Amino acid sequence: MSEKTMEEKVEQATNSKNVSLPMSRVRLIMKSSPDVSCINQDALFLTTKATELFVQHLALSSYKNGSGKETNTLSYSDLANAAEETETFQFLTDILPKKILARDYLKSLEEMKKDDDSL
Amino acid sequence: MFQMDGDGSTTDASQLGITGEYMAGSHFVLAQAPEDEGDEGLNDHEDGNGSKDNLREQDIYLPIANVARIMKNAIPQTGKIAKDAKECVQECVSEFISFITSEASERCHQEKRKTINGEDILFAMSTLGFDMYVEPLKLYLQKFREAMKGEKGISGVTVTEGMGEELTEETFTNPLPAGIITADGQQQNVMVYTTSYQQIPGVQQLQFS
């Protein structure tokens, strides 16, 4: 995401007071952090707006890097991959573990067991 | 608890929440086959962490419709988004907000302040690798303030609880007319909606005449 594109978007925004996420809910989430007492209005607005930017950033990054190019669909694994590969999104790796199918896991378990047995 | 059905199927959501902690090395979560999304219950965090008595910060989410809309507008028009991807971003968003907030809060405490202000948030973004958001955010904030100034008498968003020396409800419902010199040198009367000890970049401090 280039800054220039973001600035263009900012310029285009006619009513920039509008945010597309509910600030009251953002505030709730912020206040659930330990030791947070007061949040001023600017901080709340900035956080809400930043969250919008974050969603756009994460969605587009994951979509571009993912297999969605062929299937045209942004999937969970695209997001998990982005979290692992992009430094900015690495704080998400704990909540975005890569998924494998149960049967694949069982298969790899069996293979591990076979390796152990053959030792 | 690590449990598997005898037939290898995992239909119970609780069996899906197995993280890498229980397995050697890798970070995997067992998933149902892709075509069967069902109710994966991504809101259930059955990873054995802590007590479920308190509502954890990760359990409060922004509405999925809003999140999905922003995602849809970000990707090319022909693109689609899987349902579990939407839910997942919903969780990531809460994580992001908490991430930024704790960093900002820490700085606040270090400087012995009680109120998290805009600068704290911007600084946190910079520190945490989101410095590319900072400049656009400053522009958005400017426009936000201009829009708010234009609405005299509107209380705006109440963001703090009534605490002694901090902002109280009264501050918003009984706006004091104040002369303020703005960046372009014009003096105008605007209602007070910020605290007196907030540092506003680019705008001079409120002058109470």
Contacts between the chains, C-beta under 8 A, distances in Angstrom:
chain1	res1	chain2	res2	distance
A	1	B	132	6.6
A	3	B	132	6.3
A	3	B	135	5.8
A	3	B	136	6.7
A	6	B	132	7.9
A	6	B	133	7.9
A	6	B	135	7.6
A	6	B	136	4.0
A	7	B	135	7.5
A	7	B	136	6.3
A	7	B	139	6.8
A	9	B	136	7.6
A	10	B	136	5.6
A	10	B	139	4.6
A	10	B	140	5.9
A	10	B	143	7.4
A	13	B	140	7.7
A	13	B	143	7.1
A	15	B	147	7.1
A	16	B	140	5.9
A	16	B	143	3.5
A	16	B	144	6.0
A	16	B	147	6.3
A	17	B	143	7.3
A	17	B	144	5.5
A	17	B	147	3.7
A	17	B	148	6.7
A	20	B	66	5.8
A	20	B	69	6.7
A	20	B	70	6.1
A	21	B	62	5.5
A	21	B	66	5.3
A	21	B	67	7.7
A	21	B	70	7.7
A	22	B	62	6.9
A	22	B	63	6.8
A	22	B	66	7.1
A	23	B	157	5.7
A	24	B	157	7.9
A	25	B	60	7.3
A	25	B	62	5.5
A	25	B	63	7.2
A	26	B	62	7.0
A	26	B	97	6.2
A	27	B	159	6.1
A	28	B	60	5.5
A	29	B	57	6.6
A	29	B	60	5.0
A	29	B	62	7.6
A	29	B	94	5.5
A	29	B	97	4.6
A	29	B	98	6.5
A	29	B	101	7.7
A	30	B	97	6.0
A	30	B	98	7.7
A	30	B	101	4.5
A	30	B	116	7.9
A	32	B	55	7.3
A	32	B	56	7.7
A	32	B	57	4.0
A	32	B	60	6.0
A	32	B	98	7.3
A	33	B	57	6.0
A	33	B	98	5.4
A	33	B	101	4.6
A	33	B	102	5.0
A	33	B	105	6.1
A	34	B	102	7.5
A	35	B	105	5.8
A	35	B	109	6.7
A	36	B	101	6.2
A	36	B	102	8.0
A	36	B	105	5.0
A	36	B	116	6.8
A	37	B	114	5.1
A	37	B	115	7.3
A	37	B	163	7.1
A	37	B	166	7.8
A	38	B	114	5.6
A	38	B	115	4.1
A	38	B	116	6.8
A	38	B	159	7.6
A	38	B	160	4.3
A	38	B	161	7.4
A	38	B	163	6.7
A	38	B	166	5.3
A	38	B	167	7.1
A	39	B	115	7.1
A	39	B	116	4.9
A	39	B	159	5.1
A	39	B	160	6.7
A	40	B	115	5.3
A	40	B	116	6.7
A	40	B	117	4.9
A	40	B	118	7.0
A	40	B	159	6.1
A	40	B	160	7.1
A	40	B	167	7.7
A	40	B	194	6.8
A	40	B	195	6.3
A	40	B	198	6.0
A	41	B	156	6.3
A	41	B	157	5.6
A	41	B	159	5.2
A	41	B	193	6.5
A	41	B	194	6.8
A	42	B	117	6.1
A	42	B	118	3.4
A	42	B	121	7.8
A	42	B	141	6.2
A	42	B	145	7.8
A	42	B	194	7.4
A	42	B	198	7.3
A	42	B	200	7.7
A	43	B	104	7.1
A	43	B	116	4.8
A	43	B	117	5.4
A	43	B	118	5.2
A	43	B	120	6.4
A	43	B	121	4.8
A	43	B	159	7.6
A	44	B	157	6.3
A	44	B	159	4.8
A	45	B	118	7.8
A	45	B	140	7.8
A	45	B	141	6.5
A	45	B	144	5.3
A	45	B	157	7.7
A	46	B	118	5.3
A	46	B	121	4.5
A	46	B	122	6.6
A	46	B	137	5.5
A	46	B	140	7.8
A	46	B	141	6.0
A	47	B	97	6.2
A	47	B	100	6.3
A	47	B	101	7.1
A	47	B	121	5.7
A	49	B	137	5.9
A	49	B	140	5.0
A	49	B	141	7.7
A	49	B	144	7.9
A	50	B	100	6.8
A	50	B	121	7.2
A	50	B	125	6.3
A	50	B	130	7.0
A	50	B	133	5.4
A	50	B	137	5.9
A	51	B	62	7.4
A	51	B	93	5.8
A	51	B	96	6.3
A	51	B	97	6.0
A	52	B	70	5.7
A	53	B	133	5.0
A	53	B	136	6.8
A	53	B	137	7.4
A	54	B	93	6.9
A	54	B	96	5.1
A	54	B	130	7.4
A	54	B	133	7.6
A	55	B	67	6.0
A	55	B	70	4.5
A	55	B	71	5.9
A	55	B	74	7.0
A	55	B	89	6.2
A	55	B	93	6.3
A	56	B	70	6.1
A	56	B	71	7.6
A	56	B	73	7.5
A	56	B	74	3.9
A	57	B	74	7.8
A	58	B	89	6.3
A	58	B	92	6.3
A	59	B	70	7.5
A	59	B	71	4.1
A	59	B	74	4.5
A	59	B	75	5.7
A	59	B	81	7.6
A	59	B	89	6.7
A	60	B	74	4.7
A	60	B	75	5.9
A	62	B	85	7.9
A	63	B	74	8.0
A	63	B	75	4.6
A	63	B	76	7.7
A	63	B	79	6.0
A	68	B	79	6.7
A	72	B	78	5.9
A	72	B	79	5.5
A	72	B	80	5.8
A	73	B	79	7.0
A	73	B	80	4.4
A	73	B	81	6.8
A	73	B	82	5.7
A	74	B	71	7.3
A	74	B	75	6.2
A	74	B	79	6.3
A	74	B	80	7.1
A	74	B	81	4.6
A	74	B	82	6.4
A	74	B	85	5.1
A	75	B	82	4.6
A	75	B	84	7.5
A	75	B	85	5.6
A	76	B	82	6.3
A	76	B	84	4.6
A	76	B	85	5.2
A	76	B	88	5.4
A	78	B	85	7.1
A	79	B	85	5.9
A	79	B	88	5.5
A	79	B	89	6.8
A	79	B	92	7.3
A	87	B	129	6.4
A	88	B	129	4.6
A	88	B	130	6.7
A	91	B	95	6.9
A	91	B	96	7.9
A	91	B	99	5.5
A	91	B	128	7.5
A	92	B	92	5.3
A	92	B	95	6.2
A	93	B	27	7.2
A	95	B	58	7.2
A	95	B	91	5.7
A	95	B	92	6.7
A	95	B	95	5.7
A	96	B	88	6.6
A	96	B	92	7.0
A	97	B	19	5.8
A	97	B	20	6.2
A	97	B	27	4.7
A	97	B	28	6.1
A	97	B	29	4.5
A	98	B	27	6.5
A	98	B	28	6.1
A	98	B	29	7.4
A	99	B	28	7.0
A	99	B	29	5.1
A	99	B	30	7.2
A	99	B	31	3.6
A	100	B	28	5.2
A	100	B	29	7.9
A	100	B	30	6.9
A	100	B	31	6.7
A	101	B	30	7.6
A	101	B	31	6.1
A	101	B	32	7.9
A	101	B	33	6.1
A	102	B	4	7.6
A	102	B	8	6.0
A	102	B	9	7.5
A	102	B	10	5.0
A	102	B	30	4.9
A	102	B	31	7.4
A	102	B	32	7.6
A	103	B	8	6.1
A	105	B	28	6.8
A	105	B	30	6.0
A	106	B	4	7.9
A	106	B	8	6.2
